[in-house]
Amino acid sequence: MPRHRDSRVFVAILLIAWSFGKPANAAPLSESAIYVRCHSQFARRHPAKDDALLKKIKAGQLKGVDACMQLLDETGLGEPGKPPPADAVDSRPFAILRTFQAFHASWFPVKDLVRHEADALTTNVYDSNEMGYHLTFNLFAANARYSQIVTGRKSFRGVRYRLQEATNFLDGEGDGVYLKFNARKWGLGSKENPGGTWEPKLVEFGKLVGITPMKGGENRLRFREDKASAIREIEASKSLGAGILGTASYVLLTTTQVPKKKSDGGLSMHRSWSKAIFADLLCRNLPVVRKEDGADFVRPQSAISFRRSESCMQCHASTDSLAASIRNVMETWSAPRQEGVFITRILVPYKVEAPIETRSSDSDADFHRRPAQGRLFFRTYKGELYDRKVTGIDQVGHALADTDDLYLCAAKRYFGFMTGIDVALGDFSSGPLTETDPLSMRYRNFVIEQGLKLRQHQSLKRLIRGILESRFYAQSDYGAAP
């Protein structure tokens, strides 16, 4: 399967979504037309001429929206260890599964795990689609609650169908050679303490036919940072907690810290991880607070230039405060960057062995060993300042789950997927979003309504039904006409 295909095909999905909209004269859709529209969006193809659900609709035995929901109900998460027969791989349920995975993967725009030539094989150990798996599993699993995407303890793997077993790595080395899996051993250790090997479980490639929770101990390795450190067992693929936030793939994709550089509370922090959370899960771009909100974070005597600037701290107040909650993790390589072994980037956790800091510091050598105390700090869509102290990534997830904005973002994304209409989210009480045209206000109010309902019922399927039943979806122009 081509790399990152799950997210690229989302462009095609949107084109299909819009292929049924905006004729010259807008009109309500018939029950059959509603079903044809959702079928084409969900499965990326028209229903067959002998489609049983379409026949029931035409016979007056079934409503279009109910038929659309039956499409989702017939879609499952596959059975690990039981690959489907070849003639079933492209059947409608699997096509729908792949559509929604492509849609969910599109929420997370950063896809490339390779930041250094030596990182090339990281793509085979970590899956850039992993965050999307959380959402797809949440949609199709029985009794799942949406809040689990930021509070769950486990992560997920994609189960994929391929005509033959892969033999070569996905990314080539600097000379363009795509090495075979058995060409070398996977190395362990550090420059001071090289030695040892391991056999990581590699990412599957091919057509998605299922999603399954990761098993404990899948990628366990023994790691020693330096001569002064004890040998530790690390599970390289294990989630840090907090659902999507703590997946190893998400942290490795979003962090821009230099490998082996620990968080110091100053220049070196996982602030790009914080920025990604606001954008990916709250649908918000920086700054997410007002200029005056960052004033208390300004440090006139700091040697770090952005800490002396009120305008800079309008962004850093939110990103740095949140990044402090994941300070106990460092990115590094599984082995020295040398010839003769395969290596990958990994995350190394640190135990809390120092007291909490009593004041801000430009560079604190013990910052990564102190309690991971931080803050979730932003303005809600109502303009209210949300300032929640958190310690550790799990508390970040629960703090996010306690906001309306997490659910509004999901409603915005689903509404956009199903109608092609993008509703901007932000602080509606201040700035450019305070006033807008009547049509945009109708769309915005609907997204807010559906997001608040999602927070109450916690079901992505019910969110989809709410959009299907709306006056917007039932119109040929998605409600653009007055």
C-alpha positions as a printed Julia matrix, in Angstrom:
482×3 Matrix{Float64}:
   0.0     0.0     0.0
   1.41    3.46   -0.85
   2.55    5.39    2.16
  -0.08    7.5     3.96
  -2.78    6.4     1.54
  -5.41    6.43    4.32
  -5.22   10.23    4.53
  -4.66   11.01    0.85
  -7.85    9.31   -0.27
  -9.84   11.69    1.94
  -9.64   14.26   -0.86
 -11.5    11.81   -3.09
 -14.11   11.29   -0.36
 -14.87   15.01   -0.23
 -15.22   15.15   -3.99
 -17.79   12.36   -3.83
 -19.59   14.12   -0.98
 -20.01   17.22   -3.11
 -20.91   15.4    -6.32
 -24.5    15.26   -5.07
 -24.83   18.91   -4.09
 -25.52   22.35   -5.47
 -27.74   21.95   -8.53
 -29.12   25.15  -10.06
 -32.44   24.79   -8.23
 -32.12   23.53   -4.66
 -34.76   21.07   -3.55
 -35.45   18.59   -0.75
 -34.01   15.13   -1.41
 -36.22   12.09   -1.68
 -35.71    9.17    0.75
 -33.91    7.28   -2.02
 -31.68   10.26   -2.8
 -30.67   10.63    0.84
 -29.61    7.0     0.85
 -27.71    7.28   -2.44
 -25.91   10.33   -1.05
 -24.79    8.69    2.2
 -23.95    5.39    0.49
 -21.73    7.22   -1.99
 -20.01    9.05    0.85
 -19.62    6.1     3.21
 -18.69    3.38    0.69
 -17.31    5.68   -2.03
 -19.52    4.11   -4.65
 -23.15    4.11   -5.74
 -25.44    1.41   -4.33
 -25.89   -1.6    -6.61
 -29.02   -1.85   -8.73
 -30.23   -4.74   -6.59
 -29.33   -3.07   -3.27
 -31.69   -4.55   -0.65
 -31.9    -1.36    1.41
 -32.69    0.76   -1.63
 -35.47   -1.64   -2.6
 -37.02   -1.28    0.86
 -36.86    2.5     0.61
 -38.58    2.52   -2.76
 -41.23    0.17   -1.38
 -41.92    2.6     1.47
 -40.64    0.14    4.08
 -37.56    2.08    5.18
 -36.51    5.72    5.6
 -33.35    6.97    3.93
 -31.67    7.95    7.2
 -32.42    4.55    8.77
 -30.9     2.84    5.73
 -27.78    5.02    6.11
 -27.45    3.97    9.74
 -27.82    0.31    8.75
 -24.73    0.76    6.57
 -22.78    1.72    9.7
 -24.3    -1.12   11.72
 -23.17   -3.7     9.17
 -19.59   -2.41    9.38
 -17.36   -4.09   11.94
 -13.78   -3.97   13.17
 -12.66   -7.28   11.69
 -11.41  -10.37   13.48
  -7.7   -10.51   14.39
  -6.09  -13.68   13.14
  -8.97  -14.36   10.74
  -8.26  -12.53    7.48
 -11.26  -12.23    5.18
 -11.34  -14.2     1.93
  -9.93  -12.35   -1.06
 -13.36  -11.83   -2.63
 -14.62  -10.06    0.53
 -11.79   -7.54    0.95
 -13.53   -4.94   -1.2
 -17.04   -5.67    0.06
 -19.15   -2.78    1.3
 -18.45   -3.17    5.05
 -14.69   -3.05    4.51
 -15.04   -0.17    2.07
 -16.95    1.8     4.71
 -14.36    0.95    7.36
 -11.61    2.29    5.11
 -13.57    5.45    4.29
 -13.99    6.42    7.91
 -10.4     5.53    8.75
  -9.23    7.8     5.91
 -11.49   10.55    7.24
 -10.27   10.14   10.81
  -6.62   10.0     9.75
  -7.12   13.35    8.0
  -7.61   15.02   11.4
  -3.87   14.62   11.98
  -1.92   16.39    9.21
   1.59   15.48   10.38
   2.37   12.13    8.76
   6.12   11.84    8.3
   7.97   10.04   11.07
  11.33   10.47    9.35
  13.25   13.55   10.47
  16.77   12.19   10.04
  18.18    9.78    7.48
  18.85    7.32   10.27
  15.13    7.46   11.22
  13.95    5.88    7.95
  12.89    2.59    9.51
  10.8     4.3    12.2
   7.97    4.2     9.65
   7.91    0.41    9.91
   7.78    0.37   13.72
   5.23    3.17   14.31
   2.05    3.79   12.33
   1.15    7.36   11.36
  -2.48    6.19   11.08
  -2.59    5.12   14.74
  -4.47    8.19   15.96
  -7.16    7.61   13.36
  -7.57    4.04   14.59
  -8.72    5.41   17.96
 -11.56    7.31   16.29
 -12.55    4.51   13.9
 -12.59    1.99   16.74
 -14.69    4.42   18.78
 -17.21    4.74   15.95
 -17.73    1.03   15.32
 -17.08   -0.57   18.72
 -20.08   -1.43   20.9
 -20.74    0.89   23.85
 -17.74    3.14   23.17
 -17.82    6.65   24.62
 -16.29    9.51   22.66
 -14.38   10.75   25.71
 -12.3     7.57   25.5
 -10.33    9.02   22.6
  -8.53   11.16   25.2
  -8.92    9.0    28.32
  -8.33    5.42   27.1
  -5.32    3.48   28.3
  -4.69    1.34   25.2
  -3.81    2.07   21.62
  -4.68    0.2    18.43
  -3.18   -1.52   15.41
  -4.53   -1.73   11.9
  -5.18   -5.21   10.53
  -4.45   -5.24    6.81
  -4.91   -7.6     3.89
  -2.03   -8.13    1.49
  -1.57  -10.51   -1.4
   1.83  -11.55   -0.08
   3.97  -10.93    2.97
   6.15   -7.83    2.86
   9.89   -8.44    2.63
  11.41   -4.94    2.34
  11.22   -1.76    4.38
   8.92    1.06    3.34
  11.56    3.8     3.25
  14.84    3.58    1.43
  18.18    4.55    2.91
  20.22    7.45    1.62
  21.42    5.47   -1.38
  17.83    4.62   -2.36
  18.15    0.92   -1.48
  15.06   -0.62    0.16
  16.59   -3.18    2.48
  15.09   -6.54    3.28
  13.8    -7.15    6.8
  16.47   -9.77    7.45
  19.42   -7.77    6.1
  20.52   -6.71    9.59
  19.66   -7.04   13.26
  17.76   -4.36   15.2
  20.32   -2.77   17.51
  19.93   -1.66   21.13
  21.91    0.51   23.5
  23.71    3.83   23.42
  27.04    5.09   22.14
  28.55    4.39   25.55
  26.84    1.03   25.9
  26.15   -0.54   22.48
  25.08   -4.12   22.18
  22.02   -6.28   22.23
  19.28   -6.8    19.68
  15.5    -7.05   19.57
  12.77   -7.99   17.11
  10.07   -5.29   16.91
   6.58   -6.06   15.69
   6.32   -4.15   12.43
   3.43   -2.14   11.05
   1.19   -3.95    8.56
   0.6    -2.47    5.12
  -2.17   -3.29    2.69
  -5.94   -2.81    2.59
  -7.42   -2.13    6.02
  -9.75   -4.95    7.12
  -9.81   -4.44   10.88
  -8.62   -2.56   13.96
  -7.54   -4.27   17.15
  -6.2    -3.12   20.55
  -2.46   -3.51   21.0
  -1.32   -6.31   23.24
   0.93   -5.72   26.22
   4.61   -6.32   25.67
   4.43   -6.24   21.86
   7.64   -4.26   21.45
   9.48   -4.76   24.72
  13.18   -3.96   24.75
  16.01   -3.54   27.25
  17.56   -0.09   27.13
  20.44    1.61   28.92
  20.89    5.31   28.37
  24.48    5.63   29.56
  27.03    3.98   31.84
  25.54    5.62   34.93
  22.03    4.36   34.17
  20.48    1.04   35.05
  19.17   -1.25   32.33
  15.42   -0.75   31.96
  12.66   -2.59   30.18
  10.72   -0.34   27.83
   7.62   -1.12   25.77
   8.32    0.93   22.67
   4.77    0.86   21.28
   2.91    1.16   24.58
   0.63    4.14   24.98
   1.51    6.7    27.64
  -2.22    6.95   28.36
  -4.86    9.58   27.55
  -5.99    7.9    24.34
  -4.7     9.63   21.22
  -2.57   12.09   23.22
  -0.24    9.43   24.55
   0.16    7.14   21.57
   3.85    6.73   20.85
   3.2     7.55   17.19
   1.5    10.86   18.05
   4.28   11.99   20.36
   6.99   11.02   17.87
   5.14   12.68   14.99
   4.42   15.96   16.75
   7.48   16.55   18.92
  10.26   18.59   17.38
  12.77   18.13   20.16
  16.21   16.92   19.2
  16.65   13.23   20.05
  18.35   12.68   23.42
  17.41   16.23   24.46
  15.47   16.18   27.73
  12.75   18.68   28.65
  14.34   21.48   30.66
  11.39   23.83   31.18
  12.95   26.44   28.89
  13.85   26.08   25.23
  13.56   22.29   25.26
   9.92   21.25   25.71
   7.35   19.21   23.78
   5.46   22.4    22.88
   4.75   21.28   19.3
   2.83   18.33   20.82
   0.71   20.9    22.69
   0.15   22.9    19.52
  -0.98   19.75   17.69
  -3.54   18.92   20.41
  -5.19   22.32   20.12
  -5.31   22.02   16.31
  -6.17   18.34   15.9
  -8.65   17.77   18.72
 -10.02   21.23   19.51
  -9.89   22.57   15.91
  -8.09   25.66   17.18
  -5.04   27.47   15.86
  -2.72   29.46   18.1
  -3.16   31.72   19.92
  -6.0    30.16   21.89
  -6.05   32.9    24.54
  -6.21   36.69   24.38
  -3.14   38.87   24.64
  -3.97   39.96   28.15
  -4.27   36.31   29.25
  -0.57   35.79   28.61
   0.56   38.84   30.58
   1.04   36.91   33.84
   3.42   34.53   32.05
   5.83   37.24   30.89
   9.28   37.07   32.57
  11.12   40.37   31.97
  14.4    39.02   33.41
  14.42   35.8    31.37
  17.31   35.08   29.02
  14.8    33.51   26.6
  13.57   36.25   24.3
  10.0    35.03   23.81
   9.44   34.94   27.57
  10.05   38.68   27.71
   7.39   39.4    25.09
   3.69   39.69   25.89
   2.72   38.95   22.29
   4.9    35.8    22.21
   3.53   34.58   25.52
   0.01   34.78   24.09
   0.91   31.47   22.39
   3.58   30.13   24.74
   1.34   30.5    27.8
  -0.84   27.71   26.39
   1.74   25.5    24.65
   4.42   25.56   27.33
   1.98   25.06   30.18
   0.56   21.98   28.47
   3.98   20.65   27.41
   5.03   20.54   31.06
   2.57   17.68   31.54
   4.64   15.37   29.27
   8.05   16.41   30.54
   8.91   12.9    31.82
   9.44   11.51   28.3
  12.5    11.84   26.05
  12.87   10.93   22.41
  16.0     9.0    21.47
  17.28    6.26   19.18
  17.06    2.57   20.0
  20.78    2.19   19.24
  23.74    4.35   18.19
  23.6     5.76   14.68
  26.13    3.4    13.15
  26.52    0.98   10.3
  25.44   -2.61   10.62
  22.2    -2.41   12.62
  18.63   -1.19   12.11
  17.52    1.59   14.46
  14.33    3.5    15.15
  13.33    6.47   17.25
  11.73    5.51   20.58
  10.38    7.24   23.68
  12.13    6.78   27.02
  10.08    7.55   30.16
  11.67    8.92   33.34
  10.66    8.32   36.92
   9.76   11.26   39.11
  12.75   11.63   41.44
  12.87   15.37   42.14
  10.43   17.77   43.84
   8.13   20.07   41.89
   9.76   23.32   40.82
   9.0    26.39   42.91
   9.6    28.95   40.15
  10.06   29.27   36.41
  13.53   28.54   35.09
  15.19   29.12   31.73
  16.94   25.76   32.0
  16.31   23.21   34.74
  18.48   20.08   34.54
  16.01   18.18   36.74
  12.83   19.35   34.99
  12.28   15.98   33.27
  12.43   14.19   36.64
  10.0    16.48   38.46
   6.22   15.87   38.73
   4.66   16.56   35.32
   2.56   19.47   36.54
   1.09   21.64   33.8
  -2.04   23.5    32.76
  -4.67   23.29   30.06
  -5.07   26.97   29.31
  -7.32   28.34   26.54
 -10.44   30.36   25.78
 -13.52   28.25   25.1
 -15.89   28.86   22.21
 -17.94   31.0    24.63
 -14.92   33.16   25.42
 -14.52   31.75   28.94
 -10.97   31.2    30.18
 -10.43   27.49   30.83
  -7.5    27.13   33.22
  -7.16   23.61   34.61
  -4.1    22.41   36.5
  -3.05   18.92   35.44
  -0.33   16.51   36.5
   0.6    13.99   33.84
  -0.91   13.14   30.51
  -3.91   11.22   31.92
  -5.15   14.34   33.66
  -4.73   16.27   30.41
  -7.07   13.8    28.72
  -9.7    14.08   31.43
  -9.45   17.87   31.38
 -10.06   17.86   27.63
 -12.99   15.48   28.06
 -14.54   18.0    30.46
 -14.67   20.72   27.8
 -17.44   21.4    25.3
 -14.81   22.3    22.71
 -13.56   18.71   22.28
 -17.02   17.65   21.14
 -17.64   20.74   19.01
 -14.48   19.93   17.08
 -15.77   16.42   16.32
 -19.13   17.84   15.21
 -17.36   20.36   12.97
 -15.27   17.64   11.33
 -18.18   15.26   10.76
 -20.37   18.06    9.43
 -17.61   19.05    7.04
 -17.08   15.45    5.93
 -20.77   14.88    5.22
 -21.6    18.27    3.63
 -18.33   19.84    2.52
 -19.12   22.87    4.71
 -16.33   24.07    6.97
 -17.4    25.86   10.16
 -14.66   27.86   11.87
 -14.3    27.31   15.61
 -12.73   29.62   18.14
 -13.55   32.26   20.72
 -16.83   33.53   19.28
 -16.98   36.38   21.79
 -13.86   38.13   20.52
 -12.06   38.77   17.26
 -13.05   37.97   13.67
 -15.54   35.22   14.62
 -17.88   37.53   16.52
 -19.93   38.42   13.46
 -20.71   36.42   10.35
 -23.42   36.12    7.7
 -26.82   34.51    8.46
 -26.09   31.3     6.53
 -22.77   30.75    8.31
 -24.51   31.39   11.61
 -27.05   28.67   10.83
 -24.24   26.23   10.13
 -22.32   27.31   13.22
 -25.31   27.02   15.53
 -26.05   23.55   14.19
 -22.47   22.4    14.79
 -22.58   23.8    18.33
 -25.9    22.03   18.96
 -24.59   18.7    17.7
 -21.33   19.06   19.62
 -23.14   19.69   22.89
 -25.38   16.7    22.23
 -22.3    14.55   21.56
 -20.91   15.51   24.95
 -24.12   14.22   26.52
 -24.71   10.99   24.59
 -21.02   10.25   23.73
 -21.91    8.36   20.52
 -20.36    9.09   17.13
 -23.14    7.13   15.44
 -25.74    9.37   17.06
 -23.75   12.39   15.89
 -23.91   11.04   12.33
 -27.65   10.43   12.65
 -28.12   14.0    13.86
 -26.43   15.31   10.73
 -28.34   12.91    8.45
 -31.64   14.05    9.96
 -30.82   17.74    9.62
 -32.46   20.1     7.15
 -28.98   20.71    5.72
 -28.27   17.13    4.71
 -31.77   16.62    3.32
 -31.38   19.51    0.86
 -29.72   19.12   -2.52
 -27.57   22.21   -1.77
 -26.97   21.28    1.9
 -29.21   24.1     3.07
 -27.44   26.92    1.25
 -30.73   28.32   -0.09
 -32.62   30.74    2.21
